[in-house]
Amino acid sequence: MSKKTIIITIVAIVAILGIGVTAYTVSTGVFDPYEQQIRLGYKYLSEMKYEEAIVAFDTAISIEAKRDKAYIGKADTYLAKGGDDAVAKIDESLKAGYDLTQSIKIIDTYAKVADKFYADDNLDFVAQILEFGYKATSNEKIVDAYIKIADDLSANDKNEAALDLLRKGFDVTGNEKLKDKIAEIIDKVSSAFMKNLYGLFEVENIDEVKNVIRTDEFGQIAAYTTETESAFYSPTSTGTDKSGKGVGIYTMQGEHFVYYGDYADNARNGQGMWLNFAPDLVGNGVQYDYVFDGQWANDKPNGEGRSERIAIGSIPDNYSRRWIEQGTYSDGLESGNITNEAYNDDGTHYLWNFMSTNGIAPRISTDHDMQENTGEYTIAESEDEQCFLVRHEGDRSGVGGYSTYANHGE
């Protein structure tokens, strides 16, 4: 929307208001200097004389600070003037007015300004003015403005932009209506895919599940998700009230995972599988399929579990083809007795047992550390005493997506 269009719209509205003001003045015989400055301000605005318009609106405020029109007029002027500081200037005026007047019209103006920025395809300014509007007023109408614009974006197949706006809104407001709308949009773009994925799990066709999570369609749907906002399907519940058996897609530390299993209280609770395809796990081109099967509580692996990681295709000579870990976990991290097994293409097999707390296994000896000054240390010796298992200082190990890694200086 051009500046001229914005000004014409504003002036058309004021022209209507002006008739009422003139009639009021004539009929009562009372001169209203406040309204005179408001009309003067909008006259200057129609002529693109922005500084003169601001002076007129400021004069009106000095006459009567607890009326809302002058603050809205200043906001209209800054909107028409534009510039990098437009959002800050508009908010400065509207917030000052709201603090003194508590006017619903000022709240509505925040939403209308967002609509104008949206018409100009300036989503950054939309997010900024709605954030300022909510911080200034804490009013539900601002939440509704987020939803209105997100709905329009989604209706025009701009779902990624809609979700981005809603997530920014939720970060600002914490309003559950925004979280529900996020779930609704993710469900809209993923429902057929998720229903098919659920069916594959139901018939225990895990090989086909692994094929599906390698597809571009899976990646596109997973891109909409986060650690807490999943694409979800269940025949017995919805994405905003998850319960029973279901399947969900989550993004953890930049990787996409699929969960299939029990839900309760809108979270993963019970027995569940957790799958991932890692196209380049350690930066050497090796691809892996990963499957964890275990107990979940409070939306995280908690209790007994077993994971298996299988390398696909060619691998370096010093890499294991298949890696199995089983033990107990707390919030996704190793916690208690842990067993690791490695199976190599040459037929060798190694088994290690160790204890871990909060994802950290203690050093058993400095005699077998692989390299000095690298941060690597030995946590276990294989049962045949032929191979040592090492970790890196600062790492916390556990279920895929929940492990954390220190900066190794690479």
Order of alpha helices (4+ residues) and beta strands (2+ residues): alpha-alpha-alpha-alpha-alpha-alpha-alpha-alpha-alpha-alpha-alpha-alpha-beta-beta-beta-beta-beta-beta-beta-beta-beta-beta-beta
